[in-house]
Amino acid sequence: GSQLEQKLSQLKKQCRVLKTDLKKRLHDIATEQAKCEDVQTLKFGRRIDLSILRQKTSETALEELKGKLKASDEQNIQTLNTWDLKIKVAREKLSKVVQQNTNGLEKVGVLRKAQIDLEEKLNDNSKGINVSTEGGMARYKKERSDIAKIVKMQESEIAALNAEINVLSRKGGDIFAMQR
């Protein structure tokens, strides 16, 4: 039993030494923590929770990536809106040009009809000159047919231009303003 008593005595001594060491280390930790809090108070005006700071550091990187993604999305939306506006402007210009061409062709038709009517009146008034009105009507019909062909050609050009605008808007290509 004396060995056990010696062992017990040694363990008690070791326990006292460890408790003393623990108290000293706890005291050192408290002292260092107080110093840390003093520095925080001096530097930031208050105590900072370091566990939150560690967590925030990892969240900061995520927030930076989210910010970059948002900025990229906003830039892409702005670019898309710019292209939509360019397409709208190009279509409006195309529509105006088509309308102007249609109005011009209608005026040409009216003027040609008026010309033929005037030629017929002139022919009726001049009795000594025998000019056939059938030739005037035939010429009117031919010119009207030619104008109709021109209108059909313009319609096909318009369709081709609309198709090209649609293709360019999907590809992100440049759409140039129409020249008059």
C-alpha positions in Angstrom: 0.0 0.0 0.0 2.9 2.4 0.5 3.5 2.5 -3.3 -0.1 3.5 -3.8 0.2 6.2 -1.2 3.4 7.5 -2.9 1.6 7.4 -6.2 -1.4 9.2 -4.7 0.9 11.8 -3.2 2.7 12.4 -6.5 -0.6 12.7 -8.3 -1.8 15.2 -5.7 1.4 17.3 -6.1 1.0 17.1 -9.9 -2.6 18.1 -9.6 -1.6 21.2 -7.4 1.1 22.1 -10.0 -1.3 21.8 -12.9 -4.0 23.8 -11.1 -1.4 26.5 -10.3 -0.3 26.4 -13.9 -3.9 26.6 -15.1 -4.7 29.6 -12.8 -1.5 31.3 -14.2 -2.5 30.6 -17.8 -6.1 31.7 -17.2 -4.7 34.9 -15.6 -2.4 35.4 -18.6 -5.3 34.9 -21.0 -7.5 37.4 -19.0 -4.6 39.9 -19.0 -4.1 39.5 -22.8 -7.8 39.7 -23.4 -8.0 42.9 -21.4 -5.1 44.3 -23.4 -6.8 43.3 -26.7 -10.1 45.0 -25.5 -8.1 48.1 -24.6 -6.5 48.2 -28.1 -9.9 47.7 -29.7 -11.4 50.4 -27.6 -8.6 52.8 -28.5 -8.7 51.9 -32.2 -12.4 51.4 -32.8 -14.1 53.0 -29.9 -15.7 49.8 -28.7 -15.0 46.1 -28.2 -15.1 43.9 -31.4 -16.4 40.3 -31.4 -13.6 38.5 -33.2 -15.7 35.4 -34.0 -18.0 37.6 -36.1 -15.0 39.2 -37.8 -13.7 35.8 -38.8 -17.2 34.9 -40.2 -17.4 38.2 -42.0 -14.1 37.7 -43.7 -15.4 34.6 -45.5 -18.7 36.3 -46.3 -16.9 39.3 -47.7 -15.4 37.3 -50.6 -18.9 35.9 -51.4 -20.4 39.4 -51.3 -17.6 40.7 -53.7 -18.4 37.9 -56.1 -22.2 38.7 -55.9 -21.4 42.3 -56.5 -19.4 41.5 -59.6 -22.1 39.3 -60.9 -24.7 41.9 -60.3 -22.6 44.6 -62.0 -22.1 42.2 -65.0 -25.9 41.5 -65.2 -26.7 45.2 -65.1 -24.2 45.9 -67.8 -25.6 43.1 -70.0 -29.1 44.4 -69.4 -28.0 47.9 -70.4 -26.3 46.6 -73.6 -29.5 44.6 -74.4 -31.7 47.7 -73.9 -29.3 49.7 -76.2 -29.6 47.1 -78.9 -33.4 47.0 -78.5 -33.5 50.7 -79.0 -31.2 50.6 -82.0 -33.5 47.9 -83.6 -36.6 50.0 -82.8 -35.0 53.1 -84.4 -33.9 51.1 -87.5 -37.4 49.7 -87.9 -39.0 53.1 -87.6 -36.7 54.6 -90.2 -37.4 51.7 -92.5 -41.1 52.2 -92.0 -40.8 55.9 -92.8 -38.8 55.2 -96.0 -41.3 52.7 -97.1 -44.2 55.1 -96.5 -42.3 57.9 -98.4 -41.7 55.5 -101.3 -45.4 54.4 -101.3 -46.6 58.0 -101.2 -44.2 58.9 -104.0 -45.4 56.0 -106.2 -49.0 57.0 -105.5 -48.2 60.5 -106.6 -46.5 59.2 -109.7 -49.7 57.2 -110.5 -52.0 60.2 -110.0 -49.7 62.4 -112.1 -49.5 59.9 -114.9 -53.3 59.6 -114.9 -53.6 63.4 -114.9 -51.1 63.5 -117.8 -53.1 61.0 -119.8 -56.4 62.9 -119.0 -54.7 66.1 -120.2 -53.4 64.5 -123.3 -56.9 63.2 -124.0 -58.4 66.6 -123.5 -55.7 68.1 -125.7 -56.5 65.5 -128.4 -60.3 66.2 -128.1 -59.6 70.0 -128.4 -57.4 69.7 -131.4 -59.7 68.4 -134.1 -57.2 68.6 -136.9 -54.8 66.3 -135.3 -55.9 62.6 -135.0 -54.2 61.1 -132.0 -55.5 57.8 -130.7 -56.5 57.7 -127.0 -56.1 54.0 -127.0 -52.3 54.5 -127.3 -52.5 56.8 -124.2 -54.4 54.2 -122.2 -52.1 51.4 -123.3 -49.1 53.6 -122.2 -51.0 54.4 -118.9 -51.6 50.7 -118.3 -47.9 49.8 -119.1 -46.6 52.5 -116.8 -49.1 51.4 -114.1 -47.8 47.8 -114.5 -44.2 49.0 -114.3 -45.0 50.9 -111.1 -46.7 47.8 -109.6 -43.5 45.9 -110.4 -41.4 48.5 -108.6 -43.7 48.4 -105.6 -43.4 44.5 -105.5 -39.6 44.8 -105.7 -39.6 47.3 -102.8 -41.8 45.0 -100.8 -39.3 42.1 -101.2 -36.4 44.5 -100.4 -38.3 45.5 -97.2 -38.8 41.9 -96.2 -35.1 41.2 -96.8 -34.1 44.2 -94.7 -36.4 43.1 -91.9 -35.0 39.6 -92.0 -31.5 41.1 -91.9 -32.3 43.4 -88.9 -33.7 40.4 -87.0 -30.6 38.3 -87.7 -28.3 41.1 -86.7 -30.3 41.8 -83.5 -30.0 38.1 -82.5 -26.3 38.0 -83.3 -25.5 41.3 -81.7 -24.2 42.8 -85.0 -24.2 46.5 -85.8 -27.3 48.0 -87.3 -26.5 51.0 -89.4 -28.8 54.0 -89.9 -30.4 54.0 -93.4 -29.1 56.6 -95.8 -31.6 58.6 -97.9 
